[in-house]
């Protein structure tokens, strides 16, 4: 059954794009001499290691993006329905993950189990059936239910926010190295060689569609949603905003190439409760329900 792929792909897309937004911005060159009493935010190169250390050490996080910025065609729009935002919340070790649209849980992965909301299930199940079933009746039958897709989940479908952050750091550091070697003919030759061997750099690979952008070293101190942040930007509208805390400057908001990802609830996401057994159905249950509704519609 292909439903699993159609459901999981948007979630994976979000976590990937969130990582891309983080990792596609690399810090500029070194800062000036340290002062006894620094004025304003620290330079980006003075805090980027602390930022990554804090994020990699975190227990959990929520990543949120606007649907219009993240969506990928009709399948994605169908997946979200009228939702305006999509978020991924979970443990950094991948032990639990919740994908939500406008704050409403759409999919939960807890340990080795995966559950999809009945409303999403109804929409995806009915789409290929046209007028063969009564959509209103199907939605009514699936209201408050969760479809168990645990048996169809594979390693490629797992969402590991910790791995996303780790990959992000690697790409960030690679971007910084590329900035340092800009104009180096040997670096250019090596890049050409990689491409000729079918390899591509992180900024041009399928996993990272964004071009790296160098943020200014000097930032500004601002207040956003009641929280003090340090914001670092460039002339192209890209920006990285981090919590104004030198010991734990967690990323708060990242804008790159017109796409914005927001990071909230660092270390504050609670594991969701597993749906009650009476509210869980498997694919055989769903198929039986669809057959019954088709028979009634004839």
C-alpha positions as CSV (number, residue, x, y, z in Angstrom):
1,X,0.0,0.0,0.0
2,X,1.5,3.3,-1.0
3,X,-0.1,5.4,1.6
4,X,2.9,5.2,3.9
5,X,5.2,6.8,1.4
6,X,2.8,9.6,0.6
7,X,2.3,10.3,4.3
8,X,5.9,10.1,5.4
9,X,7.6,12.0,2.6
10,X,6.2,15.5,3.6
11,X,7.4,14.9,7.1
12,X,10.8,13.9,6.0
13,X,10.8,16.9,3.6
14,X,10.2,19.3,6.5
15,X,13.0,17.9,8.7
16,X,15.3,18.0,5.7
17,X,14.4,21.6,4.8
18,X,14.7,22.7,8.4
19,X,18.2,21.3,8.5
20,X,19.0,22.9,5.1
21,X,17.8,26.3,6.4
22,X,20.2,25.9,9.3
23,X,23.1,24.5,7.4
24,X,23.0,26.7,4.3
25,X,24.2,29.7,6.3
26,X,27.9,29.7,7.1
27,X,29.7,32.1,9.3
28,X,32.2,34.6,7.8
29,X,35.8,35.3,8.6
30,X,37.3,35.8,12.0
31,X,36.2,38.6,14.3
32,X,38.2,41.4,15.8
33,X,40.2,41.5,19.0
34,X,38.4,40.6,22.1
35,X,37.5,43.5,24.5
36,X,37.3,43.3,28.2
37,X,33.7,44.3,28.1
38,X,32.2,43.4,24.6
39,X,29.6,45.7,23.2
40,X,26.6,44.2,21.6
41,X,26.3,40.5,20.4
42,X,29.4,38.4,20.0
43,X,30.7,37.8,16.5
44,X,29.1,34.7,14.8
45,X,32.4,32.9,14.6
46,X,32.8,33.3,18.4
47,X,29.5,31.5,19.1
48,X,28.8,29.1,16.3
49,X,30.6,26.2,18.1
50,X,28.6,26.9,21.3
51,X,25.4,27.0,19.2
52,X,26.1,23.6,17.6
53,X,27.3,22.1,21.0
54,X,24.1,23.3,22.7
55,X,21.8,21.9,19.9
56,X,23.6,18.6,19.7
57,X,23.3,18.2,23.5
58,X,19.6,19.0,23.6
59,X,17.0,16.5,24.6
60,X,14.2,17.6,22.3
61,X,13.0,20.4,20.0
62,X,10.2,21.6,17.8
63,X,10.9,22.7,14.2
64,X,8.1,24.6,12.4
65,X,7.8,26.1,8.9
66,X,5.1,27.7,6.8
67,X,3.3,25.3,4.4
68,X,3.6,27.7,1.5
69,X,7.3,27.7,1.9
70,X,7.8,24.0,2.5
71,X,5.1,22.4,0.3
72,X,6.0,20.3,-2.7
73,X,3.1,20.1,-5.1
74,X,-0.4,18.7,-4.9
75,X,0.4,15.7,-2.8
76,X,1.8,17.9,-0.1
77,X,-1.2,20.2,-0.2
78,X,-3.5,17.2,0.0
79,X,-1.6,15.9,3.0
80,X,-2.0,19.1,5.0
81,X,-5.4,20.1,3.8
82,X,-6.1,23.6,5.1
83,X,-3.2,23.6,7.5
84,X,-1.0,26.7,7.3
85,X,2.0,25.4,9.2
86,X,3.7,22.1,9.6
87,X,5.9,21.2,12.6
88,X,8.0,18.3,13.7
89,X,8.5,17.9,17.5
90,X,10.4,15.2,19.2
91,X,13.3,13.7,21.0
92,X,16.8,14.2,19.5
93,X,17.5,10.5,19.8
94,X,14.5,9.7,17.6
95,X,12.6,7.8,20.3
96,X,9.4,9.8,19.6
97,X,8.3,12.3,16.9
98,X,5.1,14.1,16.3
99,X,4.2,15.8,13.0
100,X,1.5,18.4,13.4
101,X,-0.4,20.8,11.1
102,X,-1.5,24.1,12.7
103,X,-0.8,22.5,16.1
104,X,-3.0,19.4,15.5
105,X,-1.1,16.1,15.6
106,X,-1.2,14.4,12.2
107,X,1.3,11.6,12.7
108,X,3.0,10.1,15.8
109,X,6.1,7.9,15.9
110,X,6.7,6.4,19.3
111,X,9.5,3.8,19.5
112,X,8.9,1.3,16.7
113,X,5.2,2.3,16.3
114,X,3.8,4.8,13.8
115,X,0.2,6.2,13.8
116,X,-1.5,8.5,11.3
117,X,-4.6,10.6,12.2
118,X,-7.9,9.4,10.9
119,X,-8.7,12.6,9.1
120,X,-5.5,12.4,7.0
121,X,-6.1,8.7,6.5
122,X,-9.6,9.4,5.1
123,X,-8.3,12.0,2.8
124,X,-5.6,9.9,1.3
125,X,-7.6,6.7,1.2
126,X,-10.6,8.3,-0.6
127,X,-8.6,10.2,-3.1
128,X,-8.0,7.4,-5.6
129,X,-11.6,6.1,-5.2
130,X,-13.4,9.1,-6.6
131,X,-17.2,8.9,-6.0
132,X,-17.1,5.2,-5.2
133,X,-17.6,5.9,-1.5
134,X,-19.3,8.6,0.6
135,X,-16.4,10.8,1.8
136,X,-18.5,12.3,4.6
137,X,-19.3,8.9,5.9
138,X,-15.7,7.8,5.7
139,X,-14.5,10.9,7.7
140,X,-17.2,10.2,10.3
141,X,-16.1,6.6,10.7
142,X,-12.4,7.6,11.0
143,X,-12.9,10.6,13.3
144,X,-10.8,10.1,16.4
145,X,-9.1,7.0,15.0
146,X,-5.4,6.4,14.2
147,X,-4.1,4.2,11.4
148,X,-1.3,1.9,12.6
149,X,1.5,2.0,10.0
150,X,4.2,0.5,12.2
151,X,4.7,-2.5,9.9
152,X,5.3,-0.3,6.9
153,X,7.9,2.0,8.5
154,X,11.4,1.4,7.3
155,X,14.7,3.0,8.2
156,X,14.3,5.5,5.3
157,X,11.1,6.8,6.9
158,X,12.5,7.4,10.4
159,X,12.8,11.0,11.5
160,X,15.9,11.6,13.7
161,X,16.1,15.3,14.7
162,X,19.5,14.6,16.4
163,X,20.9,13.3,13.2
164,X,19.5,16.3,11.3
165,X,21.3,18.6,13.6
166,X,24.6,16.6,13.4
167,X,24.4,16.7,9.6
168,X,23.7,20.4,9.8
169,X,26.8,21.0,11.7
170,X,28.9,19.1,9.2
171,X,27.5,21.1,6.3
172,X,28.0,24.3,8.2
173,X,31.6,23.5,8.9
174,X,32.1,22.5,5.2
175,X,30.6,25.8,4.2
176,X,33.0,27.7,6.4
177,X,36.0,25.8,5.0
178,X,34.8,26.6,1.4
179,X,34.6,30.3,2.4
180,X,38.2,30.1,3.7
181,X,39.5,28.5,0.6
182,X,37.6,30.8,-1.9
183,X,39.8,31.6,-4.7
184,X,42.0,28.6,-4.1
185,X,42.7,26.9,-7.5
186,X,43.4,23.6,-5.9
187,X,40.1,23.6,-4.0
188,X,38.3,24.4,-7.3
189,X,40.2,21.6,-9.1
190,X,39.2,19.2,-6.3
191,X,35.5,20.3,-6.6
192,X,35.6,19.7,-10.4
193,X,37.2,16.3,-9.8
194,X,34.4,15.3,-7.4
195,X,31.7,16.4,-9.9
196,X,33.4,14.4,-12.7
197,X,33.3,11.3,-10.4
198,X,29.5,11.8,-10.0
199,X,29.9,13.4,-6.5
200,X,28.6,16.8,-5.6
201,X,29.3,19.2,-2.8
202,X,26.8,19.5,0.1
203,X,25.5,22.8,-1.2
204,X,24.5,21.3,-4.6
205,X,23.5,17.8,-3.6
206,X,19.9,16.6,-3.8
207,X,19.9,16.6,0.0
208,X,20.7,20.3,0.2
209,X,19.1,22.4,-2.6
210,X,20.3,25.7,-1.0
211,X,23.4,27.6,-1.9
212,X,25.6,28.5,1.0
213,X,25.4,32.1,2.0
214,X,27.9,33.9,4.2
215,X,26.3,35.8,7.1
216,X,27.9,38.9,8.5
217,X,30.1,38.4,11.5
218,X,28.5,41.3,13.4
219,X,24.9,40.8,14.6
220,X,22.2,42.8,16.2
221,X,20.4,42.2,19.5
222,X,16.6,42.1,19.2
223,X,13.5,40.8,21.0
224,X,11.3,38.3,19.3
225,X,8.2,36.7,20.9
226,X,9.4,38.0,24.3
227,X,12.9,36.4,23.9
228,X,16.2,38.2,23.4
229,X,18.0,37.0,20.3
230,X,21.2,37.8,18.3
231,X,20.5,38.0,14.6
232,X,23.1,37.6,11.9
233,X,22.1,38.4,8.3
234,X,23.4,39.1,4.8
235,X,22.5,41.3,1.9
236,X,20.3,38.6,0.3
237,X,17.7,38.4,3.1
238,X,19.2,35.3,4.7
239,X,19.3,35.3,8.5
240,X,20.2,33.3,11.6
241,X,18.7,34.3,14.9
242,X,19.9,32.6,18.1
243,X,19.0,32.8,21.7
244,X,21.0,35.6,23.4
245,X,23.0,33.3,25.6
246,X,26.7,32.7,25.1
247,X,26.6,29.3,26.9
248,X,23.5,28.0,25.0
249,X,22.8,30.1,21.9
250,X,20.1,27.8,20.5
251,X,18.9,28.6,17.0
252,X,15.5,30.3,17.2
253,X,14.8,31.3,13.6
254,X,16.5,30.7,10.3
255,X,15.7,32.2,6.9
256,X,17.5,31.1,3.8
257,X,16.5,31.5,0.2
258,X,13.0,32.7,1.2
259,X,12.4,29.7,3.4
260,X,12.0,30.2,7.2
261,X,12.3,27.5,9.9
262,X,11.5,28.3,13.5
263,X,13.0,26.3,16.4
264,X,11.2,26.2,19.7
265,X,10.7,24.1,22.9
266,X,14.4,23.2,23.2
267,X,14.5,20.5,25.9
268,X,10.8,21.0,26.6
269,X,8.9,18.5,24.3
270,X,7.0,15.8,26.1
271,X,6.6,12.3,24.8
272,X,3.0,11.9,23.4
273,X,0.7,9.2,24.8
274,X,0.1,6.2,22.6
275,X,-3.4,6.2,21.2
276,X,-5.8,3.9,23.1
277,X,-6.2,0.4,21.5
278,X,-9.9,1.1,20.8
279,X,-8.8,4.1,18.7
280,X,-6.2,2.2,16.6
281,X,-7.0,0.4,13.4
282,X,-4.7,-1.4,11.0
283,X,-4.7,-1.5,7.2
284,X,-6.9,-4.6,7.1
285,X,-9.5,-2.7,9.2
286,X,-9.2,0.2,6.8
287,X,-9.6,-1.9,3.7
288,X,-12.6,-3.6,5.2
289,X,-14.2,-0.3,6.0
290,X,-13.6,1.0,2.5
291,X,-15.1,-2.2,1.0
292,X,-18.2,-1.8,3.2
293,X,-18.7,1.8,2.2
294,X,-18.2,1.0,-1.5
295,X,-20.9,-1.7,-1.2
296,X,-23.3,0.7,0.5
297,X,-22.7,3.3,-2.3
298,X,-23.7,0.9,-5.1
